[in-house]
Amino acid sequence: MINDFIPKIKKEITQISTENDLMNLKSKYLGKKGEFTVLTNSIKDLSIDEKKTQGPIINSIKKEIESLIGAKFKLLKQSSINKKLSEERIDISLPSKGSSYGSVHPISQVLDEIVNIFTQFGFEVFEGPEIESEYYNFEALNISKDHPARDMQDTFYLGQGSLLRTHTSPMQVRMMEVNEPPIKIISPGKVYRCDSDVTHTPMFHQIEGLLVDRVITFANLKGILNEFIARFFGKDIKTRFRPSYFPFTEPSAELDIEWKDKSGNKAWMEVLGCGMVNPKVFDSVSYDSAEFTGLAFGMGIERLAMIKLGITDIRYFYQNDLKFLKQF
């Protein structure tokens, strides 16, 4: 079955005419949930002898797939350049275009709007380091070395116990380590995961929220987030909280909004994760969970921006296309 991938991919590549379609094909086979990736992950279930024979074959096929995609990418790139050169006509008699004013990037616009809403709620803004330790990024947040949640986050490891943070949640621990309750903060910033497709980029932005005091309940969490949604998306937007799982909150939930697509059809869309701070996180900072409770939430800025602005491909934000950026 593995040997069938090369003929199959060769056939599909011949039908591809754009770089975007080629990236989608790469994600289809080599992405985190790609067909070839899923198949090769099953090698862990083989015997030692089978791994010795199958391992080199799998690696060889993967390299060939990457080579085929790379060669096609170069071909499409050169074809695009040749087409552009043939179509361009330079009229040296034309006057210059003159200068133009810059503007705030749509991601920064959305980030500023979100920060402004939460500061009106009384949250203070604190930013943390983008290069984190495994302790703050995982262990202190109840994600041990063998915790399955680590498999959900494709991490850029830098060696010697450091990494590019995969979320802004480490600021929970950093703030509680050096401050006594009450704590009411948001922490915006860049985060990094080894993933790339129409809805994911290796670098993106998150905002983490944390509120800790003696009497904090899930009702406080719902009230804060419902009011945020009303101010950010509009008062008529319906919300719902679905049970979910995050190692650092218990109970945990995901917040959905009812949203209309371009055709006018309504659908529920996930916008953020949240929950009550897990007592095990309080143990990491020597808080008495019998005395204090807390709520936490985290949201991706790009995701909120895509929903609000009607953008279907996250990569548009980072292509520096002025025709796209000038719309905002």
TIKOLBA-582878 format. One line per 5 residues: number of its first residue (from 0); their letters; for each residue z, x, y negated of C-alpha. Coordinates in steps of 0.02 Angstrom, whole numbers, plus 50000, padded with zeros to 5 digits. Layout:
N
NUM> a> Z:X:Y  ...
END
This chain:
328
0> mindf> 50000:50000:50000  50040:50144:49881  49867:50218:49908  49789:50055:49847  49851:50086:49669
5> ipkik> 49720:50217:49621  49563:50114:49663  49644:49961:49583  49688:50052:49422  49518:50138:49412
10> keitq> 49435:49967:49421  49547:49894:49285  49524:50045:49171  49336:50025:49172  49359:49850:49098
15> isten> 49472:49908:48956  49397:49929:48783  49548:49944:48666  49697:50062:48653  49815:49912:48647
20> dlmnl> 49750:49846:48813  49769:50020:48887  49952:50028:48832  49981:49858:48912  49903:49922:49073
25> kskyl> 50017:50075:49070  50168:49962:49046  50106:49849:49187  50109:49992:49313  50225:50128:49245
30> gkkge> 50344:50029:49133  50525:50001:49178  50477:49845:49277  50300:49902:49315  50219:49872:49485
35> ftvlt> 50213:50056:49533  50388:50089:49467  50461:49944:49567  50373:50005:49723  50428:50185:49704
40> nsikd> 50609:50134:49672  50614:50077:49852  50606:50260:49908  50796:50265:49896  50803:50153:50049
45> lside> 50703:50274:50157  50774:50400:50278  50786:50583:50227  50633:50628:50331  50533:50484:50257
50> kktqg> 50583:50536:50082  50518:50713:50116  50348:50646:50165  50333:50499:50046  50407:50585:49892
55> piins> 50263:50709:49862  50135:50572:49892  50216:50458:49764  50228:50598:49635  50046:50644:49663
60> ikkei> 49989:50463:49640  50096:50443:49484  50019:50601:49407  49845:50538:49447  49883:50369:49366
65> eslig> 49947:50458:49210  49794:50569:49210  49675:50421:49222  49763:50330:49080  49767:50489:48974
70> akfkl> 49581:50521:49000  49539:50341:48954  49648:50353:48799  49554:50508:48739  49389:50422:48772
75> lkqss> 49439:50267:48673  49509:50374:48532  49348:50475:48517  49243:50317:48526  49346:50240:48385
80> inkkl> 49325:50396:48278  49138:50403:48308  49120:50219:48265  49220:50240:48105  49118:50391:48051
85> seeri> 48954:50302:48082  49008:50149:47983  49084:50239:47834  48979:50261:47679  49044:50363:47534
90> dislp> 48985:50316:47360  49038:50458:47246  48994:50353:47093  49136:50232:47125  49292:50249:47016
95> skgss> 49455:50298:47098  49567:50163:47168  49709:50210:47052  49893:50213:47096  49997:50075:47173
100> ygsvh> 50181:50036:47188  50276:50050:47349  50386:49913:47420  50532:49891:47539  50484:49896:47723
105> pisqv> 50504:49728:47812  50635:49802:47930  50737:49861:47781  50716:49690:47699  50784:49600:47851
110> ldeiv> 50923:49728:47877  50978:49712:47695  50978:49522:47708  51087:49525:47865  51209:49651:47791
115> niftq> 51220:49546:47633  51265:49389:47732  51403:49474:47831  51477:49562:47680  51491:49389:47601
120> fgfev> 51595:49344:47754  51712:49488:47713  51645:49617:47837  51645:49800:47783  51498:49914:47824
125> fegpe> 51527:50073:47926  51392:50184:48000  51415:50301:48147  51328:50454:48222  51161:50432:48310
130> iesey> 51201:50576:48428  51345:50512:48534  51450:50569:48679  51441:50483:48848  51624:50436:48823
135> ynfea> 51597:50333:48665  51428:50264:48720  51485:50214:48894  51657:50252:48966  51764:50190:48820
140> lnisk> 51663:50028:48822  51707:49995:49005  51542:50066:49070  51595:50196:49198  51481:50330:49269
145> dhpar> 51438:50222:49420  51429:50058:49325  51266:49962:49359  51250:49920:49174  51196:50100:49143
150> dmqdt> 51037:50063:49239  50994:49933:49105  50989:50064:48969  50855:50199:48982  50949:50337:48894
155> fylgq> 50888:50495:48806  51012:50626:48869  51029:50785:48767  51138:50885:48886  51320:50939:48883
160> gsllr> 51382:50760:48883  51285:50705:48728  51146:50579:48706  51051:50474:48580  51157:50316:48568
165> thtsp> 51085:50165:48657  51178:50038:48549  51291:50033:48396  51439:49974:48502  51523:50147:48504
170> mqvrm> 51580:50109:48327  51700:49980:48401  51799:50119:48484  51780:50244:48343  51850:50120:48216
175> mevne> 51994:50059:48325  52046:50236:48371  52092:50278:48191  52135:50106:48118  52264:49974:48154
180> ppiki> 52217:49790:48152  52157:49689:48063  51981:49761:48078  51826:49671:48012  51671:49779:48012
185> ispgk> 51484:49781:48042  51395:49940:48093  51205:49947:48065  51096:50091:48120  50960:50164:48229
190> vyrcd> 50976:50164:48419  50866:50240:48553  50805:50189:48726  50664:50259:48831  50557:50102:48829
195> sdvth> 50396:50052:48742  50291:49893:48746  50251:49744:48632  50436:49701:48613  50519:49872:48634
200> tpmfh> 50509:50040:48546  50600:50203:48586  50689:50190:48418  50747:50025:48344  50889:49954:48239
205> qiegl> 51046:49858:48283  51197:49787:48194  51364:49783:48284  51503:49667:48223  51689:49681:48263
210> lvdrv> 51836:49574:48210  52011:49610:48279  52174:49525:48230  52321:49435:48307  52242:49263:48325
215> itfan> 52054:49277:48353  51970:49151:48466  51797:49108:48530  51795:48969:48400  51800:49104:48265
220> lkgil> 51652:49189:48348  51550:49029:48356  51591:48984:48177  51540:49153:48107  51378:49164:48205
225> nefia> 51326:48983:48175  51350:49008:47989  51251:49170:47996  51106:49082:48085  51110:48941:47957
230> rffgk> 51097:49064:47812  50968:49177:47894  50851:49051:47977  50896:48889:47887  51026:48752:47901
235> diktr> 50919:48643:48016  50909:48772:48156  50998:48718:48315  51099:48847:48414  51173:48860:48587
240> frpsy> 51287:48986:48673  51246:49033:48853  51367:49126:48969  51311:49306:48994  51382:49475:49042
245> fpfte> 51423:49630:48941  51548:49759:49005  51638:49772:48838  51664:49584:48809  51747:49450:48915
250> psael> 51698:49310:48907  51521:49355:48852  51380:49247:48786  51204:49252:48719  51158:49150:48566
255> diewk> 50994:49055:48569  50906:48963:48429  50782:48819:48443  50622:48886:48366  50445:48821:48341
260> dksgn> 50299:48929:48396  50132:48936:48304  50075:48781:48397  50227:48684:48338  50308:48677:48510
265> kawme> 50497:48698:48516  50579:48825:48630  50748:48912:48646  50745:49096:48596  50883:49224:48624
270> vlgcg> 50932:49313:48463  51093:49408:48498  51234:49447:48619  51419:49419:48586  51590:49389:48661
275> mvnpk> 51776:49422:48653  51827:49605:48659  51870:49654:48838  52054:49704:48857  51993:49862:48946
280> vfdsv> 51913:49917:48781  52081:49889:48695  52160:50001:48828  52042:50141:48774  52114:50135:48597
285> sydsa> 52295:50094:48645  52291:49917:48573  52408:49790:48651  52293:49654:48717  52442:49537:48730
290> eftgl> 52464:49550:48541  52284:49569:48478  52120:49485:48517  51948:49521:48449  51768:49463:48442
295> afgmg> 51610:49568:48444  51425:49537:48425  51266:49640:48420  51090:49600:48366  50922:49689:48359
300> ierla> 50848:49692:48184  50668:49704:48244  50690:49551:48355  50759:49446:48213  50621:49508:48098
305> miklg> 50486:49465:48225  50552:49288:48245  50575:49256:48059  50412:49336:48003  50305:49274:48148
310> itdir> 50260:49448:48214  50207:49462:48396  50202:49651:48422  50350:49761:48372  50235:49912:48358
315> yfyqn> 50158:49841:48198  50318:49891:48106  50288:50076:48139  50099:50096:48127  50104:50123:47937
320> dlkfl> 49960:50000:47914  49962:49951:47731  49863:49793:47764  50005:49736:47876  50148:49799:47766
325> kqf> 50077:49723:47605  50103:49550:47678  50290:49572:47657
END
